[in-house]
């Protein structure tokens, strides 16, 4: 397994869409135990959720792309942009 980082920026004004999709996102993550190693929202200047950072494991880049595309947030069209990159921890630890 390899680590991947997914950096997503929400579309402007999409807080309502994020909130409407949030439980489905968490339910989907719960169906994939152990895949996500660390994750959480980016915050804007007002402290509102405005994107996501997820560090997760997949067998390869194709599997990572499939995992990212299956996220209810992605399916709902929440993101203005999403960048997926292979990643290796060199300092600190991830859960």
C-alpha positions as CSV (number, residue, x, y, z in Angstrom):
1,X,0.0,0.0,0.0
2,X,1.1,3.5,-0.7
3,X,0.0,6.9,0.7
4,X,-1.7,9.6,-1.3
5,X,-2.7,13.1,-0.5
6,X,-5.9,14.6,-1.8
7,X,-6.2,18.4,-1.6
8,X,-9.6,19.8,-2.5
9,X,-10.9,23.3,-2.7
10,X,-14.6,23.8,-2.4
11,X,-16.5,25.8,-5.0
12,X,-17.3,29.4,-3.8
13,X,-20.4,29.6,-1.7
14,X,-20.7,25.8,-1.3
15,X,-21.0,25.5,2.5
16,X,-24.6,24.5,2.2
17,X,-23.7,21.7,-0.3
18,X,-20.9,20.5,2.0
19,X,-23.2,20.4,5.0
20,X,-26.0,18.6,3.0
21,X,-23.4,16.0,1.9
22,X,-21.4,15.7,5.1
23,X,-23.2,12.8,6.7
24,X,-23.0,10.8,3.4
25,X,-19.2,11.6,3.3
26,X,-18.7,10.3,6.9
27,X,-20.9,7.2,6.2
28,X,-18.8,6.4,3.1
29,X,-15.6,6.8,5.1
30,X,-16.9,4.5,7.8
31,X,-17.4,1.8,5.1
32,X,-13.7,2.0,4.3
33,X,-12.1,1.5,7.8
34,X,-8.3,2.0,7.9
35,X,-8.0,3.6,4.4
36,X,-8.0,7.3,5.5
37,X,-5.0,7.9,7.8
38,X,-5.7,11.6,8.4
39,X,-8.2,14.1,7.1
40,X,-10.1,17.2,7.8
41,X,-11.5,20.5,6.3
42,X,-9.6,23.6,5.3
43,X,-11.0,26.7,6.8
44,X,-11.5,30.1,5.2
45,X,-10.8,33.5,6.9
46,X,-14.2,33.3,8.6
47,X,-13.6,29.9,10.0
48,X,-16.0,28.2,7.6
49,X,-15.1,24.9,5.9
50,X,-13.8,25.5,2.5
51,X,-12.0,22.4,1.3
52,X,-10.5,19.1,2.4
53,X,-7.2,17.5,3.0
54,X,-7.1,13.7,3.1
55,X,-4.1,11.4,3.5
56,X,-5.1,7.8,2.6
57,X,-3.7,4.5,1.5
58,X,-4.3,2.7,-1.8
59,X,-2.6,0.0,-3.8
60,X,-1.7,2.4,-6.6
61,X,-2.6,5.6,-8.3
62,X,-5.5,4.1,-10.2
63,X,-7.0,2.8,-6.9
64,X,-6.4,6.2,-5.3
65,X,-8.2,8.0,-8.2
66,X,-11.1,5.6,-7.9
67,X,-11.3,6.1,-4.1
68,X,-11.3,9.9,-4.5
69,X,-13.9,9.8,-7.2
70,X,-16.3,7.7,-5.1
71,X,-16.4,10.2,-2.2
72,X,-19.9,11.7,-1.9
73,X,-18.4,15.2,-1.8
74,X,-16.8,14.6,-5.2
75,X,-20.0,13.0,-6.6
76,X,-22.0,16.0,-5.4
77,X,-19.8,18.4,-7.3
78,X,-18.5,20.2,-4.1
79,X,-15.0,20.8,-5.3
80,X,-13.7,23.6,-7.5
81,X,-10.4,21.7,-7.7
82,X,-9.0,18.5,-6.5
83,X,-5.3,17.5,-6.6
84,X,-4.2,13.9,-5.9
85,X,-0.5,13.1,-5.3
86,X,1.5,10.2,-4.1
87,X,3.1,11.0,-0.8
88,X,5.7,9.6,1.6
89,X,6.0,10.6,5.3
90,X,9.5,11.5,6.4
91,X,8.9,13.5,9.6
92,X,6.4,12.6,12.3
93,X,3.9,9.9,12.2
94,X,0.4,9.5,10.9
95,X,-2.2,7.4,12.7
